[in-house]
């Protein structure tokens, strides 16, 4: 599955993991990040949103980016900083431009089975960025702020 390590002295507040390009990696990454978020005090509603956003990013990396290629890996970094959960997921695929993704809310796309992942990620996190890596790959950065109590 993946190699997961908490940085020494981090108290478990930083995760660096490398996952295989298989769907089982999606569950492992989701569990690792939602456990971290729960320990940080995120409520059930936010944990659900974080889980969905993370699943979408990991599925995109495994399926669309790496295309299940066993030779390619998915890298995930997650950390807590000043009341915010940061998650960066990178694949080794050919990369894409987010502006070229069809609008999932357009009439002709409403019944398509894929294409909503980016929309969901944007809706469920507070900051969202996609960038193309050189020479190949895509990196997704998501930030979710801990709500003040």
C-alpha positions in Angstrom: 0.0 0.0 0.0 1.8 3.1 1.2 4.7 4.1 3.3 3.5 6.5 6.0 5.8 8.3 8.4 5.2 11.0 11.0 8.2 13.4 11.2 10.2 12.9 14.3 9.2 15.4 17.0 6.1 16.4 15.1 3.7 14.8 17.6 2.1 13.1 14.6 1.1 16.5 13.1 2.8 15.9 9.8 2.4 13.0 7.5 4.6 12.1 4.5 3.4 9.1 2.5 4.0 7.4 -0.8 1.2 5.3 -2.1 0.9 2.7 -4.9 -1.3 3.5 -7.8 -4.2 1.3 -6.7 -7.7 2.1 -5.2 -6.7 0.6 -1.8 -4.4 3.6 -1.4 -7.4 5.9 -1.4 -8.8 4.4 1.8 -5.4 4.4 3.5 -4.8 8.1 2.7 -8.3 9.1 3.7 -7.9 7.3 7.1 -4.5 8.8 7.8 -5.7 12.4 7.1 -9.1 12.2 8.7 -7.5 10.7 11.9 -5.1 13.6 11.9 -7.9 16.1 11.4 -10.1 14.4 14.1 -7.2 14.6 16.6 -6.8 18.3 15.7 -10.5 19.0 16.7 -12.3 19.1 13.4 -16.0 18.4 13.8 -17.9 15.5 12.1 -19.2 17.8 9.3 -15.7 19.0 8.5 -14.3 15.5 8.8 -16.8 14.3 6.2 -15.9 17.2 3.8 -12.2 16.5 4.3 -12.7 12.8 3.6 -14.6 13.4 0.4 -12.1 16.0 -0.9 -9.2 13.7 -0.1 -10.8 10.7 -1.7 -11.5 12.7 -4.9 -7.9 13.9 -5.1 -6.5 10.4 -4.5 -8.8 8.8 -7.0 -7.8 11.4 -9.6 -4.2 10.8 -8.9 -4.5 7.0 -9.1 -7.0 6.7 -11.9 -6.5 9.7 -14.2 -3.0 10.7 -13.3 -1.1 7.5 -12.9 -3.7 5.3 -14.7 -3.1 2.5 -12.2 0.5 2.2 -13.4 2.3 0.1 -10.8 5.6 1.9 -11.6 4.1 5.3 -10.7 3.5 6.5 -7.1 1.2 9.0 -5.4 2.9 11.3 -2.9 0.9 12.8 -0.1 2.0 15.4 2.5 -0.4 16.5 5.2 0.3 18.8 8.2 -1.4 21.0 10.7 -0.3 24.6 11.0 -2.0 27.5 12.8 -5.5 25.9 12.9 -5.4 24.7 9.3 -5.0 21.3 7.8 -2.9 21.3 4.6 -2.8 18.4 2.2 -0.7 18.1 -0.9 -1.2 15.2 -3.3 1.0 14.6 -6.3 0.9 12.0 -9.1 3.4 11.1 -11.8 1.0 11.2 -14.7 1.2 13.3 -17.8 -0.4 16.3 -16.1 -3.4 18.4 -17.1 -4.7 22.0 -17.1 -7.6 22.5 -14.7 -9.0 25.1 -17.2 -9.5 22.3 -19.8 -11.8 20.2 -17.5 -15.4 20.4 -18.8 -17.9 22.2 -16.5 -19.7 19.4 -14.6 -22.7 21.6 -14.2 -23.1 22.2 -18.0 -26.3 20.5 -19.3 -24.3 18.1 -21.6 -22.2 16.9 -18.6 -24.9 16.5 -15.9 -25.3 12.8 -16.5 -21.7 11.9 -17.0 -20.3 9.5 -14.4 -17.1 11.5 -13.9 -16.0 15.1 -13.9 -17.3 16.3 -10.5 -14.2 15.6 -8.4 -12.7 19.1 -8.8 -16.0 20.7 -8.1 -16.4 18.7 -4.9 -12.9 19.4 -3.7 -13.4 23.1 -4.3 -16.7 23.1 -2.4 -15.4 21.1 0.6 -12.1 22.9 1.4 -11.2 26.5 2.0 -8.3 26.8 -0.4 -7.8 24.7 -3.5 -5.0 24.8 -6.1 -4.0 22.5 -8.9 -0.6 22.9 -10.6 1.1 21.0 -13.3 4.5 19.6 -12.3 7.7 19.5 -14.5 8.5 17.3 -16.3 5.3 15.5 -15.5 2.6 15.0 -12.9 -0.1 17.1 -11.2 -0.1 18.5 -7.7 -3.3 19.3 -5.8 -3.1 21.5 -2.7 -6.0 21.7 -0.3 -6.4 23.7 3.0 -9.2 23.3 5.5 -9.4 25.8 8.4 -10.4 24.6 11.9 -13.6 26.5 12.8 -13.4 28.6 15.9 -15.4 27.3 18.8 
